[in-house]
Amino acid sequence: MNDENVKIARIKKSCHVGKIVSNILCIIFAVAFVAGIAGGIMIFAEGRSFDERLADQQARGVIDSSDRFVAARAFDFNLGIVPENIESDIPAIREALADHPMSVVYGTYMIFIGVIFAIVAVLSKLVSSIFGLIEKENTPFTDKVKKRVTIAMIITTAILFLTTGTPLGVLFALLTWVVYTVLDYGKTLQVQSDETL
């Protein structure tokens, strides 16, 4: 077995492991998505009873009732939602905010977190398909692999811009560009190598 075949075997093995791990993460994120959406719907459905239980827990000191009580952070994205600051032209939403504001805030927050998990689950599945494609193609230097890796990295860059902010987003955008150019150069070398064989 020559050196090139040994390296291809290593690539296949690492891609196989990566595919398994990505699929497991996809399942975990999909379950978290369902839990987030279901939790949000349940909180909305509870309405006033959720607000009453929350107020009871605050009164007993189980839950901190500081000014930042309803603030929550998803990645580094401050959601700091204050029910009194929410305005709506829809009568049903205005009525719900007047009757049970905390269930609206927490229900919305849970659904938002569920959507984030859905995006990450799709991204994990995309990464898994990249590993599977590399494993099948025997080389990471094909047009299909380059395209899928670039798409996955662009989506990740967009998520980082929206969640962690500009510095990490810019850094990952630069990394995306570098990986794209490396894959493009590798593809050129692969074509030249194939032509000499």
MILUM-542060 format. One record per residue: x, y, z of N, C-alpha, C, CB in turn; residue number from 1. Coordinates in nm, 3 decimals, decimal comma. Atoms other than C-alpha are relative to their C-alpha. Glycine has a CB too. Example, Ala and Ser with C-alpha at 12.3 -4.5 7.8 and 13.67 -1.06 7.14 Angstrom:
BEGIN
nxx_nyy_nzz_caxx_cayy_cazz_cxx_cyy_czz_cbxx_cbyy_cbzz_i
0,089_-0,119_0,000_1,230_-0,450_0,780_0,090_0,120_0,000_-0,099_0,003_0,125_1
-0,082_-0,119_-0,006_1,367_-0,106_0,714_-0,077_0,109_0,073_0,041_0,046_-0,142_2
// end
This chain:
BEGIN
nxx_nyy_nzz_caxx_cayy_cazz_cxx_cyy_czz_cbxx_cbyy_cbzz_i
0,086_-0,118_0,000_0,000_0,000_0,000_0,090_0,124_0,000_-0,097_0,000_0,124_1
-0,086_-0,117_0,006_0,161_0,327_-0,107_-0,050_0,110_0,094_0,007_0,053_-0,143_2
0,027_-0,109_-0,094_0,163_0,652_0,089_-0,135_0,067_-0,028_0,112_0,104_-0,006_3
0,126_-0,065_0,037_-0,131_0,800_-0,103_-0,120_-0,083_0,047_-0,008_0,021_-0,152_4
0,109_0,087_-0,044_-0,353_0,498_-0,029_-0,016_0,000_0,152_0,023_-0,142_-0,048_5
0,005_-0,007_-0,147_-0,263_0,514_0,342_-0,072_0,128_0,043_0,143_-0,005_0,061_6
0,064_-0,128_-0,035_-0,365_0,880_0,354_-0,148_0,000_-0,036_0,072_0,116_-0,070_7
0,141_0,012_0,039_-0,689_0,809_0,166_-0,076_-0,085_0,102_-0,014_-0,061_-0,142_8
0,063_0,087_-0,101_-0,767_0,531_0,416_-0,023_0,078_0,129_0,087_-0,125_0,028_9
0,016_-0,083_-0,121_-0,710_0,776_0,704_-0,114_0,100_-0,018_0,133_0,075_0,033_10
0,107_-0,097_0,028_-0,936_1,033_0,540_-0,136_-0,070_0,010_0,018_0,063_-0,141_11
0,127_0,075_-0,004_-1,210_0,769_0,495_-0,038_-0,034_0,144_0,011_-0,129_-0,083_12
0,028_0,037_-0,139_-1,178_0,655_0,856_-0,046_0,123_0,080_0,126_-0,062_0,065_13
0,038_-0,120_-0,075_-1,191_1,010_0,997_-0,136_0,052_-0,046_0,107_0,109_-0,015_14
0,130_-0,044_0,050_-1,486_1,096_0,771_-0,113_-0,091_0,049_0,001_0,003_-0,153_15
0,100_0,094_-0,051_-1,670_0,782_0,882_-0,036_0,036_0,146_0,052_-0,146_-0,009_16
0,023_-0,039_-0,140_-1,626_0,883_1,248_-0,074_0,134_0,005_0,135_0,010_0,078_17
0,066_-0,130_0,005_-1,723_1,243_1,165_-0,145_-0,010_-0,038_0,071_0,091_-0,096_18
0,138_0,020_0,044_-2,037_1,123_0,988_-0,086_-0,054_0,115_-0,006_-0,096_-0,121_19
0,075_0,058_-0,113_-2,144_0,915_1,290_-0,026_0,105_0,107_0,077_-0,119_0,060_20
0,014_-0,102_-0,104_-2,079_1,198_1,538_-0,099_0,109_-0,045_0,138_0,063_0,034_21
0,091_-0,103_0,052_-2,259_1,452_1,315_-0,145_-0,048_0,002_0,040_0,039_-0,144_22
0,135_0,055_-0,004_-2,562_1,223_1,286_-0,055_-0,008_0,142_-0,002_-0,138_-0,064_23
0,043_0,004_-0,140_-2,575_1,173_1,663_-0,036_0,140_0,048_0,112_-0,060_0,090_24
0,030_-0,138_-0,038_-2,556_1,551_1,716_-0,128_0,050_-0,066_0,117_0,092_-0,037_25
0,123_-0,039_0,070_-2,828_1,600_1,455_-0,123_-0,053_0,073_0,002_-0,052_-0,144_26
0,112_0,059_-0,074_-3,057_1,365_1,647_-0,023_0,074_0,132_0,025_-0,150_0,028_27
0,011_-0,074_-0,128_-2,981_1,543_1,978_-0,063_0,137_-0,024_0,140_0,016_0,066_28
0,055_-0,133_0,029_-3,051_1,884_1,821_-0,144_-0,007_-0,047_0,085_0,070_-0,104_29
0,139_0,016_0,045_-3,370_1,756_1,657_-0,092_-0,023_0,120_-0,011_-0,118_-0,100_30
0,078_0,022_-0,122_-3,495_1,631_1,995_-0,014_0,131_0,078_0,066_-0,110_0,090_31
0,005_-0,129_-0,069_-3,404_1,968_2,150_-0,095_0,097_-0,072_0,142_0,062_0,008_32
0,094_-0,082_0,078_-3,596_2,141_1,867_-0,144_-0,033_0,037_0,022_-0,021_-0,152_33
0,136_0,042_-0,033_-3,908_1,936_1,936_-0,035_0,040_0,144_-0,015_-0,154_-0,018_34
0,025_-0,037_-0,140_-3,872_1,995_2,312_-0,022_0,150_0,014_0,118_-0,044_0,089_35
0,015_-0,145_-0,007_-3,832_2,370_2,260_-0,135_0,046_-0,053_0,110_0,068_-0,078_36
0,129_-0,037_0,058_-4,135_2,400_2,034_-0,115_-0,048_0,089_-0,014_-0,058_-0,142_37
0,105_0,053_-0,087_-4,347_2,173_2,255_-0,007_0,078_0,131_0,024_-0,150_0,029_38
-0,003_-0,078_-0,124_-4,235_2,361_2,568_-0,062_0,137_-0,019_0,143_0,014_0,050_39
0,058_-0,131_0,027_-4,321_2,695_2,412_-0,150_-0,005_-0,016_0,062_0,059_-0,125_40
0,144_0,015_0,019_-4,664_2,574_2,305_-0,069_-0,029_0,134_-0,031_-0,114_-0,101_41
0,059_0,031_-0,132_-4,729_2,430_2,653_-0,006_0,124_0,088_0,081_-0,111_0,071_42
-0,001_-0,123_-0,081_-4,630_2,758_2,818_-0,109_0,095_-0,050_0,139_0,070_-0,005_43
0,108_-0,082_0,056_-4,859_2,951_2,579_-0,136_-0,051_0,046_0,007_0,003_-0,153_44
0,129_0,060_-0,035_-5,142_2,707_2,654_-0,034_0,019_0,148_0,001_-0,149_-0,034_45
0,026_-0,019_-0,144_-5,101_2,744_3,031_-0,048_0,140_0,031_0,125_-0,031_0,081_46
0,046_-0,138_-0,017_-5,144_3,119_3,007_0,013_0,052_0,141_-0,141_0,011_-0,042_47
0,001_-0,063_-0,132_-5,245_3,273_3,338_0,054_-0,092_0,110_-0,140_0,043_0,035_48
-0,049_0,091_-0,106_-5,167_2,960_3,545_0,153_-0,003_0,001_-0,057_-0,145_-0,022_49
-0,146_-0,008_0,004_-4,804_2,979_3,427_0,047_0,126_0,073_0,052_-0,001_-0,147_50
-0,037_-0,125_-0,066_-4,784_3,343_3,538_-0,020_-0,009_0,151_-0,081_0,117_-0,058_51
0,027_0,012_-0,144_-4,940_3,257_3,874_0,105_-0,087_0,069_-0,141_-0,059_0,023_52
-0,104_0,086_-0,057_-4,695_2,972_3,938_0,134_0,072_0,005_0,014_-0,130_-0,081_53
-0,125_-0,075_0,005_-4,406_3,195_3,834_0,003_0,105_0,112_0,017_0,068_-0,137_54
0,009_-0,100_-0,107_-4,521_3,471_4,073_0,014_-0,065_0,137_-0,134_0,077_-0,009_55
-0,011_0,074_-0,127_-4,556_3,213_4,353_0,145_-0,039_0,026_-0,089_-0,126_-0,003_56
-0,140_0,039_-0,016_-4,201_3,087_4,292_0,088_0,121_0,032_0,051_-0,070_-0,128_57
-0,075_-0,122_-0,031_-4,071_3,445_4,298_-0,024_0,042_0,144_-0,039_0,113_-0,096_58
0,034_-0,041_-0,137_-4,254_3,521_4,623_0,069_-0,089_0,103_-0,152_-0,005_0,020_59
-0,066_0,092_-0,093_-4,104_3,211_4,787_0,152_0,007_-0,010_-0,047_-0,142_-0,026_60
-0,144_-0,016_0,015_-3,756_3,312_4,668_0,068_-0,111_-0,078_0,063_0,008_0,134_61
-0,057_0,109_0,080_-3,709_3,005_4,448_0,062_0,056_-0,128_-0,108_-0,105_-0,034_62
-0,047_-0,064_0,122_-3,665_3,228_4,143_0,039_0,143_0,033_-0,109_-0,004_-0,111_63
-0,048_-0,136_-0,021_-3,465_3,551_4,144_-0,094_0,097_-0,070_0,144_0,017_-0,052_64
0,093_-0,096_0,057_-3,693_3,847_4,086_0,068_0,134_-0,028_-0,119_0,021_0,092_65
-0,073_-0,123_0,029_-3,426_4,100_3,991_-0,052_0,063_-0,129_0,152_-0,027_-0,012_66
0,043_-0,071_0,121_-3,472_4,352_3,711_0,031_-0,079_-0,127_0,068_0,136_-0,007_67
-0,042_0,074_0,118_-3,295_4,118_3,467_-0,063_-0,140_-0,001_0,153_-0,010_-0,005_68
0,061_0,132_-0,016_-3,528_3,828_3,556_-0,035_-0,065_-0,134_-0,125_0,011_0,084_69
0,042_0,061_0,125_-3,663_3,777_3,205_0,107_0,006_-0,107_-0,124_0,067_-0,050_70
-0,108_-0,002_0,099_-3,330_3,835_3,034_0,056_-0,140_-0,015_0,112_0,101_0,040_71
-0,059_0,131_0,027_-3,187_3,528_2,874_0,098_0,017_-0,114_-0,108_-0,107_-0,034_72
-0,101_-0,011_0,103_-2,889_3,468_2,652_0,008_-0,131_-0,077_0,136_0,036_0,060_73
-0,020_0,115_0,088_-2,871_3,233_2,356_0,129_0,029_-0,072_-0,121_-0,023_-0,099_74
-0,135_-0,027_0,047_-2,507_3,211_2,264_0,039_0,133_0,061_0,010_0,000_-0,158_75
-0,031_-0,128_-0,063_-2,412_3,575_2,319_-0,103_0,104_-0,042_0,142_0,046_-0,038_76
0,106_-0,085_0,051_-2,740_3,719_2,200_-0,096_0,031_0,113_-0,074_-0,066_-0,119_77
0,082_-0,037_-0,114_-2,921_3,912_2,473_-0,144_0,017_-0,043_0,052_0,129_0,064_78
0,142_-0,005_0,036_-3,293_3,853_2,454_-0,080_0,094_0,090_-0,059_-0,138_0,007_79
0,061_-0,092_-0,096_-3,380_4,082_2,753_-0,138_0,052_-0,036_0,089_0,113_0,017_80
0,136_-0,039_0,038_-3,754_4,088_2,680_-0,076_0,046_0,124_-0,074_-0,118_-0,069_81
0,082_-0,053_-0,109_-3,966_4,307_2,907_-0,142_0,010_-0,054_0,054_0,139_0,052_82
0,137_0,004_0,054_-4,340_4,240_2,859_-0,064_0,138_-0,017_-0,087_-0,083_0,090_83
0,060_-0,133_0,009_-4,432_4,605_2,921_0,045_0,076_-0,125_0,034_0,081_0,125_84
-0,053_-0,070_0,118_-4,220_4,711_2,622_-0,049_-0,059_-0,132_0,151_-0,002_0,002_85
0,048_0,065_0,121_-4,391_4,478_2,375_-0,128_0,067_-0,045_-0,022_-0,152_0,022_86
0,119_-0,062_0,057_-4,642_4,645_2,146_-0,047_-0,084_-0,118_0,027_0,148_-0,043_87
0,055_0,075_0,112_-4,875_4,481_1,898_-0,131_0,062_-0,046_-0,021_-0,148_0,038_88
0,128_-0,046_0,056_-5,157_4,581_1,666_-0,104_-0,110_0,000_0,021_0,052_-0,142_89
0,092_0,115_0,002_-5,311_4,236_1,696_-0,070_-0,008_0,136_0,077_-0,134_-0,031_90
0,074_-0,002_-0,126_-5,589_4,239_1,959_0,025_-0,124_0,089_-0,148_0,010_-0,029_91
-0,020_0,121_-0,081_-5,532_3,876_2,069_0,135_0,004_0,073_-0,006_-0,125_-0,090_92
-0,132_-0,009_-0,065_-5,164_3,942_2,143_-0,005_0,105_0,110_0,111_0,035_-0,103_93
0,013_-0,103_-0,105_-5,247_4,264_2,332_-0,073_-0,056_0,121_-0,074_0,125_-0,055_94
0,077_0,060_-0,109_-5,503_4,071_2,538_0,084_-0,100_0,078_-0,127_-0,068_-0,055_95
-0,086_0,099_-0,066_-5,258_3,788_2,611_0,108_0,069_0,082_0,064_-0,094_-0,104_96
-0,103_-0,074_-0,074_-4,988_4,038_2,714_-0,057_0,066_0,125_0,065_0,105_-0,090_97
0,064_-0,062_-0,117_-5,233_4,210_2,947_-0,037_-0,105_0,104_-0,125_0,078_-0,042_98
0,049_0,104_-0,092_-5,365_3,884_3,098_0,112_-0,087_0,056_-0,100_-0,086_-0,071_99
-0,107_0,091_-0,045_-5,055_3,662_3,116_0,130_0,029_-0,078_-0,043_-0,150_-0,020_100
-0,117_-0,042_0,078_-4,743_3,845_2,992_0,120_-0,095_0,007_0,043_0,135_0,046_101
-0,119_0,084_-0,014_-4,482_3,607_3,130_-0,011_-0,128_-0,082_0,022_-0,034_0,148_102
0,014_0,120_0,083_-4,627_3,304_2,952_0,026_0,033_-0,147_-0,142_-0,062_0,017_103
-0,028_-0,042_0,138_-4,610_3,498_2,624_0,151_0,013_-0,020_-0,072_0,134_-0,032_104
-0,145_-0,021_0,011_-4,247_3,596_2,688_0,074_-0,133_0,001_0,051_0,090_0,113_105
-0,072_0,128_-0,011_-4,130_3,251_2,799_-0,038_-0,096_-0,112_-0,029_-0,065_0,136_106
0,040_0,085_0,112_-4,333_3,070_2,533_0,072_0,040_-0,128_-0,151_0,008_-0,022_107
-0,072_-0,050_0,117_-4,181_3,291_2,263_0,148_-0,037_0,008_-0,016_0,152_-0,013_108
-0,142_0,032_-0,019_-3,834_3,238_2,407_0,026_-0,148_-0,027_0,044_0,037_0,143_109
-0,018_0,144_0,022_-3,875_2,858_2,408_-0,011_-0,034_-0,148_-0,103_-0,080_0,080_110
0,013_0,026_0,144_-3,992_2,858_2,046_0,122_0,053_-0,074_-0,130_0,065_-0,055_111
-0,122_-0,056_0,061_-3,698_3,084_1,952_0,118_-0,096_0,018_0,033_0,138_0,062_112
-0,108_0,096_-0,025_-3,456_2,838_2,115_-0,022_-0,126_-0,084_0,007_-0,037_0,152_113
0,030_0,116_0,084_-3,632_2,551_1,935_0,041_0,023_-0,145_-0,149_-0,032_0,007_114
-0,039_-0,032_0,138_-3,579_2,726_1,601_0,152_-0,002_-0,016_-0,057_0,139_-0,041_115
-0,147_0,004_0,004_-3,209_2,772_1,680_0,048_-0,145_-0,007_0,062_0,072_0,124_116
-0,038_0,142_0,004_-3,182_2,399_1,752_-0,033_-0,064_-0,135_-0,070_-0,077_0,112_117
0,036_0,052_0,132_-3,359_2,324_1,422_0,106_0,038_-0,102_-0,138_0,052_-0,045_118
-0,104_-0,046_0,093_-3,104_2,532_1,230_0,128_-0,078_0,022_0,026_0,151_0,017_119
-0,123_0,073_-0,031_-2,816_2,361_1,409_-0,014_-0,147_-0,039_0,035_0,013_0,151_120
0,022_0,138_0,042_-2,971_2,018_1,342_0,017_-0,015_-0,151_-0,141_-0,048_0,041_121
-0,016_0,002_0,146_-2,991_2,096_0,969_0,148_0,015_-0,036_-0,084_0,112_-0,066_122
-0,144_-0,019_0,024_-2,631_2,219_0,978_0,078_-0,128_0,032_0,053_0,117_0,085_123
-0,066_0,126_-0,036_-2,523_1,897_1,155_-0,023_-0,106_-0,108_-0,051_-0,051_0,135_124
0,030_0,096_0,107_-2,697_1,691_0,886_0,079_0,033_-0,127_-0,151_-0,002_-0,031_125
-0,080_-0,043_0,115_-2,523_1,896_0,616_0,146_-0,041_0,018_-0,010_0,152_-0,019_126
-0,139_0,042_-0,029_-2,185_1,831_0,783_0,013_-0,151_-0,015_0,042_0,045_0,143_127
-0,001_0,145_0,014_-2,270_1,461_0,801_0,002_-0,041_-0,147_-0,121_-0,062_0,070_128
0,001_0,032_0,143_-2,347_1,459_0,429_0,134_0,032_-0,065_-0,113_0,077_-0,071_129
-0,134_-0,032_0,052_-2,011_1,625_0,361_0,097_-0,114_0,032_0,053_0,133_0,060_130
-0,087_0,112_-0,038_-1,830_1,352_0,555_-0,032_-0,124_-0,084_-0,015_-0,033_0,150_131
0,040_0,116_0,080_-2,031_1,084_0,372_0,045_0,014_-0,145_-0,151_-0,018_0,005_132
-0,042_-0,024_0,138_-1,953_1,243_0,036_0,151_-0,019_-0,016_-0,041_0,142_-0,044_133
-0,146_0,018_0,007_-1,579_1,258_0,107_0,035_-0,148_0,011_0,071_0,080_0,113_134
-0,024_0,144_-0,016_-1,590_0,896_0,223_-0,030_-0,075_-0,130_-0,086_-0,056_0,116_135
0,040_0,066_0,124_-1,766_0,793_-0,100_0,090_0,039_-0,118_-0,145_0,033_-0,032_136
-0,077_-0,052_0,114_-1,561_1,011_-0,339_0,149_-0,036_0,009_-0,015_0,150_-0,008_137
-0,141_0,036_-0,021_-1,225_0,894_-0,196_0,096_0,119_0,003_0,044_-0,094_-0,106_138
-0,086_-0,119_-0,007_-1,095_1,254_-0,194_-0,085_0,120_0,041_0,070_0,026_-0,136_139
0,075_-0,120_-0,036_-1,198_1,585_-0,040_0,005_0,108_-0,109_0,053_0,057_0,130_140
-0,022_-0,102_0,103_-1,103_1,766_-0,363_-0,086_-0,023_-0,124_0,147_0,002_-0,038_141
0,095_0,009_0,112_-1,415_1,742_-0,579_-0,091_0,123_0,004_-0,084_-0,134_0,005_142
0,091_-0,116_0,005_-1,664_2,006_-0,691_-0,114_-0,014_0,101_-0,058_0,015_-0,141_143
0,111_0,022_-0,094_-1,943_1,849_-0,482_0,043_0,031_0,143_-0,051_-0,143_-0,009_144
-0,050_-0,021_-0,136_-1,732_1,849_-0,164_0,026_0,148_0,023_0,129_-0,082_0,026_145
-0,032_-0,143_-0,013_-1,607_2,204_-0,224_-0,128_0,081_0,018_0,078_0,050_-0,124_146
0,127_-0,074_-0,007_-1,965_2,327_-0,277_-0,067_-0,021_0,136_-0,094_-0,045_-0,113_147
0,068_0,027_-0,128_-2,108_2,156_0,032_0,075_0,058_0,119_-0,017_-0,151_0,020_148
-0,080_-0,058_-0,109_-1,821_2,262_0,259_-0,020_0,151_0,003_0,151_-0,035_-0,017_149
0,018_-0,146_0,006_-1,857_2,621_0,139_-0,138_0,040_0,050_0,019_0,050_-0,144_150
0,136_-0,031_-0,047_-2,235_2,619_0,197_-0,009_-0,014_0,152_-0,103_-0,092_-0,068_151
0,004_0,021_-0,145_-2,193_2,473_0,548_0,073_0,111_0,074_0,062_-0,137_0,035_152
-0,077_-0,105_-0,068_-1,929_2,730_0,637_-0,067_0,137_-0,012_0,142_0,006_-0,057_153
0,073_-0,127_0,015_-2,137_3,020_0,499_-0,116_0,005_0,099_-0,051_0,018_-0,145_154
0,110_0,005_-0,097_-2,436_2,909_0,708_0,052_0,019_0,142_-0,076_-0,134_-0,011_155
-0,060_-0,015_-0,133_-2,213_2,876_1,015_0,043_0,144_0,024_0,120_-0,095_0,017_156
-0,041_-0,141_-0,012_-2,070_3,222_0,949_-0,119_0,089_0,028_0,072_0,046_-0,128_157
0,121_-0,080_-0,021_-2,421_3,369_0,927_-0,053_-0,019_0,142_-0,109_-0,038_-0,103_158
0,046_0,027_-0,136_-2,520_3,199_1,254_0,089_0,072_0,101_-0,001_-0,151_0,029_159
-0,092_-0,068_-0,091_-2,208_3,334_1,424_-0,019_0,151_-0,002_0,144_-0,033_-0,036_160
0,027_-0,143_0,007_-2,277_3,687_1,296_-0,125_0,036_0,081_-0,018_0,044_-0,146_161
0,126_-0,030_-0,066_-2,632_3,670_1,433_0,003_-0,027_0,150_-0,109_-0,078_-0,063_162
0,003_0,039_-0,141_-2,546_3,513_1,768_0,117_0,055_0,081_0,000_-0,150_0,011_163
-0,115_-0,042_-0,080_-2,193_3,596_1,880_0,051_0,137_-0,036_0,112_-0,099_-0,014_164
-0,041_-0,135_0,038_-2,141_3,919_1,692_0,100_0,003_-0,113_0,056_0,070_0,118_165
-0,084_-0,025_0,116_-1,915_4,068_1,432_0,140_-0,061_0,008_0,013_0,145_-0,020_166
-0,139_0,049_0,001_-1,562_3,971_1,550_0,013_-0,149_-0,036_0,063_0,023_0,135_167
-0,007_0,143_0,030_-1,618_3,594_1,549_-0,056_-0,030_-0,137_-0,073_-0,080_0,106_168
0,056_0,018_0,134_-1,833_3,619_1,237_0,100_0,035_-0,108_-0,124_0,085_-0,015_169
-0,103_-0,039_0,098_-1,558_3,804_1,049_0,111_-0,103_-0,004_0,057_0,140_0,035_170
-0,106_0,102_-0,006_-1,299_3,552_1,169_-0,042_-0,126_-0,074_0,035_-0,032_0,146_171
0,047_0,121_0,068_-1,512_3,260_1,048_-0,021_0,024_-0,149_-0,130_-0,048_0,064_172
0,012_-0,033_0,143_-1,581_3,440_0,717_0,138_-0,011_-0,067_-0,058_0,144_-0,020_173
-0,137_0,014_0,054_-1,203_3,463_0,664_0,040_-0,147_-0,008_0,101_0,077_0,088_174
-0,030_0,143_0,001_-1,168_3,096_0,758_-0,072_-0,069_-0,115_-0,039_-0,065_0,136_175
0,076_0,056_0,112_-1,440_3,010_0,505_0,071_0,027_-0,132_-0,142_0,059_-0,005_176
-0,071_-0,037_0,122_-1,252_3,195_0,234_0,128_-0,082_-0,016_0,033_0,150_0,000_177
-0,125_0,077_0,006_-0,923_3,020_0,322_-0,028_-0,146_-0,034_0,075_0,010_0,135_178
0,034_0,140_0,028_-1,084_2,674_0,326_-0,045_-0,017_-0,144_-0,110_-0,050_0,096_179
0,045_0,007_0,140_-1,253_2,745_-0,007_0,120_0,003_-0,096_-0,095_0,117_-0,032_180
-0,116_-0,009_0,091_-0,922_2,848_-0,170_0,088_-0,123_0,011_0,082_0,126_0,031_181
-0,079_0,123_-0,017_-0,742_2,545_-0,022_-0,066_-0,115_-0,076_0,015_-0,036_0,150_182
0,071_0,106_0,073_-1,011_2,310_-0,156_0,008_0,020_-0,151_-0,147_-0,005_0,044_183
-0,011_-0,028_0,143_-0,999_2,484_-0,494_0,138_-0,038_-0,052_-0,030_0,148_-0,028_184
-0,137_0,036_0,040_-0,620_2,445_-0,511_0,018_-0,152_0,002_0,103_0,069_0,094_185
-0,009_0,146_-0,008_-0,645_2,082_-0,396_-0,070_-0,068_-0,116_-0,059_-0,049_0,131_186
0,072_0,055_0,115_-0,902_2,016_-0,668_0,085_0,012_-0,127_-0,135_0,073_-0,019_187
-0,088_-0,019_0,116_-0,663_2,161_-0,928_0,113_-0,103_-0,001_0,059_0,143_-0,001_188
-0,105_0,100_-0,009_-0,383_1,936_-0,803_-0,054_-0,141_-0,026_0,067_0,005_0,137_189
0,061_0,131_0,021_-0,621_1,637_-0,801_-0,024_-0,026_-0,148_-0,131_-0,010_0,078_190
0,023_0,012_0,144_-0,716_1,702_-1,165_0,131_-0,027_-0,073_-0,067_0,126_-0,056_191
-0,132_0,020_0,063_-0,348_1,730_-1,263_0,052_-0,140_0,028_0,100_0,104_0,051_192
-0,047_0,134_-0,036_-0,269_1,408_-1,076_-0,076_-0,107_-0,079_-0,017_-0,024_0,151_193
0,082_0,095_0,077_-0,559_1,225_-1,244_0,040_-0,004_-0,147_-0,148_0,035_0,013_194
-0,037_-0,007_0,141_-0,446_1,346_-1,586_0,134_-0,071_-0,027_0,010_0,148_-0,045_195
-0,131_0,066_0,021_-0,091_1,213_-1,534_-0,010_-0,151_0,012_0,102_0,053_0,099_196
0,019_0,145_-0,012_-0,228_0,870_-1,444_-0,062_-0,051_-0,124_-0,086_-0,037_0,122_197
// end
